[in-house]
Amino acid sequence: MLRVAFEKVMWSLVDLLAILTITFILSYLLPGDPARTIAGPHASVADLMRIRTQLGLNKPLYVQFGLYLWHVAHLQFGQSIEYGTPVLAALWSRFPATLELAVTGMVLELAIGLPVGFLAARKQGGVFDRVSGAAGMAAVSLPQFWLGIVLLFFLAFKWRLFPIGGYGSPLWWYVFLPGLTLGIGGAAYYAQLVRARLLEVMNKPFVTTARAKGVRTAQLYKRHIVPNVLSTLVTQIGMDLGYFMAGVVVVETVFGWPGIGLQAWTAIQALDVPLIMGTVLFGAFWIVAANLVVDLTYALMDPRIRVR
Amino acid sequence: MLQWRSSPAATLHARAPAQGSRAWARLSRDPAAWISGVLIAALVGVSVLAPLLAPHNPDTLFQNGLSAIGGPLPPTAQFPLGTDQFGRDELSRLLYGGRTALLISVSASAASAVVGFILGAAAGLTGGWVDTLVSRLANVLMSFPLTLFAVAMVMIVSPGPGSLIAVTSAIYWTYTARLVRAETMALKEAEFVVAARTSGATWGRLLWRHILPNVLDTVIVRFTLSIAQTFLLEAGLSYLGVGVQPPTPDWGLMVAQSQNFYAQDPGLVLYPGAAIALASIAFSVFGDSLRRALRHS
């Protein structure tokens, strides 16, 4: 087990290195001269050259890449041009809002998706199964920005049930609509996943055996079916949280939710390259971390992997 | 965005060569396939024939296209769905609005299918370092936050249909490659493949004559589903201002530009958004029907 864990951690580090390489190439290729951006339009050539030397921009590319890795290893992601603060500080200051939104989206997609999937599987091909299947297909196909605008218009603007975007107190009142917009597609996905998995497990021989020896339905679900379905869910839930924390640009932009996604959108408008690339890197880090945690949890839960 | 997920039923297993005619028969008996197929045909038809169907030039700013206070017009005889906030004919813009998005999502999905098949099959067939490289690369690309990563890439190459196709395919080939790799690994041990290898078939021949026919249905299903997903991604990018650029009529862009006029004229936001949803649903449902039809072959 330790060897498996070690291997997985090492592979995650390799992935991170590859991700850093890609973000380095991207920021190198991105338009705009960082020295010029920092110095301003009226700087003298001498000033420009000085800043270039300071930033190491006059060095060969592989030295620049080495410097980049060195800085990242010391958690220095450069300065945001727009805010003039270190990128990491800007990210951390906005991260709590994104985390709140991510957790809400997560809770809502499970709260809707699990019961729907469960009910749909109870009677395969029944009315509820068909209706929920069709609704799910529609839910994953709605453009998030549009769904957000429509929800805002009816529930917030017309009927005044919720605030028109932004962040405030009480939190649940503000976070509900963006959370719902974020979670509705995932809810459809979980409904489909739970349904498929339940139907699969219910036809397994061990369930038939349990039924044949007279296990009550409630016990059957509790002891035999639900644990098997849950193990599939754990992996997906972990990955979802990683993806949501990586920043949800569209939803945050529509609702004016002050997380890292909205900040990234502002950075796009201002061509704030360090902040954009910092957010990309920050998000990729969470996704890699979530994948690793899921892999390890899975290995721990599955005796076939655990005992190796 | 939900593009990273493959549908739980999407993992297909290796099977005998598909019997095309039987799959077609099953498909033609499926009402969902019919409805979505007709929708797709209508979408393609409208997009191709937009210059003939549209009552006006979608980019013309009409002098009489704005109300007295300078807002969008409600439907009139001249403008069947009214005008947008710039005094352009809304119906004409809607008819034109799917063209670029459709071109981008279909081309990107096709490119992803080709690249994904080649890399996935090569990884599954040869194993070893090729497999490690391709799988790792796919894993790394899937680890980037999708929208932001696309935004960063688009900013380098400057937005335009060509660059959007390139950026989208650079991300989406990974999904096809993953599925194809898994199937190829199973096929590799099949007798007919082993026989072909021992009789000295080249890699190219193995890929083309033995692997492709057996994974083609997976690739086609994935292609259809990925049109639905890339269509949504493209709409999102246009909404954020890094996709299709104005004044080109585009549904995602139309929602972004008109959202401040929602209270005055909800149609300006509702119609293009519904069009995106409808197009995406049509491709998802058709992909799903295809999968069901092909699975039993």
Boltz contact constraints between the chains, C-beta under 6 A:
constraints:
  - contact:
      token1: [A, 15]
      token2: [B, 140]
      max_distance: 6.0
  - contact:
      token1: [A, 18]
      token2: [B, 140]
      max_distance: 6.0
  - contact:
      token1: [A, 19]
      token2: [B, 140]
      max_distance: 6.0
  - contact:
      token1: [A, 26]
      token2: [B, 152]
      max_distance: 6.0
  - contact:
      token1: [A, 29]
      token2: [B, 156]
      max_distance: 6.0
  - contact:
      token1: [A, 30]
      token2: [B, 156]
      max_distance: 6.0
  - contact:
      token1: [A, 137]
      token2: [B, 284]
      max_distance: 6.0
  - contact:
      token1: [A, 138]
      token2: [B, 281]
      max_distance: 6.0
  - contact:
      token1: [A, 140]
      token2: [B, 2]
      max_distance: 6.0
  - contact:
      token1: [A, 141]
      token2: [B, 277]
      max_distance: 6.0
  - contact:
      token1: [A, 141]
      token2: [B, 280]
      max_distance: 6.0
  - contact:
      token1: [A, 141]
      token2: [B, 281]
      max_distance: 6.0
  - contact:
      token1: [A, 141]
      token2: [B, 284]
      max_distance: 6.0
  - contact:
      token1: [A, 142]
      token2: [B, 277]
      max_distance: 6.0
  - contact:
      token1: [A, 143]
      token2: [B, 232]
      max_distance: 6.0
  - contact:
      token1: [A, 143]
      token2: [B, 235]
      max_distance: 6.0
  - contact:
      token1: [A, 143]
      token2: [B, 276]
      max_distance: 6.0
  - contact:
      token1: [A, 145]
      token2: [B, 239]
      max_distance: 6.0
  - contact:
      token1: [A, 146]
      token2: [B, 255]
      max_distance: 6.0
  - contact:
      token1: [A, 146]
      token2: [B, 273]
      max_distance: 6.0
  - contact:
      token1: [A, 149]
      token2: [B, 259]
      max_distance: 6.0
  - contact:
      token1: [A, 149]
      token2: [B, 269]
      max_distance: 6.0
  - contact:
      token1: [A, 153]
      token2: [B, 262]
      max_distance: 6.0
  - contact:
      token1: [A, 185]
      token2: [B, 2]
      max_distance: 6.0
  - contact:
      token1: [A, 189]
      token2: [B, 5]
      max_distance: 6.0
  - contact:
      token1: [A, 193]
      token2: [B, 8]
      max_distance: 6.0
  - contact:
      token1: [A, 196]
      token2: [B, 8]
      max_distance: 6.0
  - contact:
      token1: [A, 196]
      token2: [B, 9]
      max_distance: 6.0
  - contact:
      token1: [A, 246]
      token2: [B, 145]
      max_distance: 6.0
  - contact:
      token1: [A, 247]
      token2: [B, 145]
      max_distance: 6.0
  - contact:
      token1: [A, 249]
      token2: [B, 147]
      max_distance: 6.0
  - contact:
      token1: [A, 249]
      token2: [B, 148]
      max_distance: 6.0
  - contact:
      token1: [A, 250]
      token2: [B, 236]
      max_distance: 6.0
  - contact:
      token1: [A, 264]
      token2: [B, 148]
      max_distance: 6.0
  - contact:
      token1: [A, 268]
      token2: [B, 151]
      max_distance: 6.0
  - contact:
      token1: [A, 276]
      token2: [B, 152]
      max_distance: 6.0
  - contact:
      token1: [A, 280]
      token2: [B, 148]
      max_distance: 6.0
  - contact:
      token1: [A, 280]
      token2: [B, 149]
      max_distance: 6.0
  - contact:
      token1: [A, 280]
      token2: [B, 152]
      max_distance: 6.0
  - contact:
      token1: [A, 283]
      token2: [B, 145]
      max_distance: 6.0
  - contact:
      token1: [A, 284]
      token2: [B, 143]
      max_distance: 6.0
  - contact:
      token1: [A, 284]
      token2: [B, 144]
      max_distance: 6.0
  - contact:
      token1: [A, 287]
      token2: [B, 143]
      max_distance: 6.0
  - contact:
      token1: [A, 288]
      token2: [B, 143]
      max_distance: 6.0
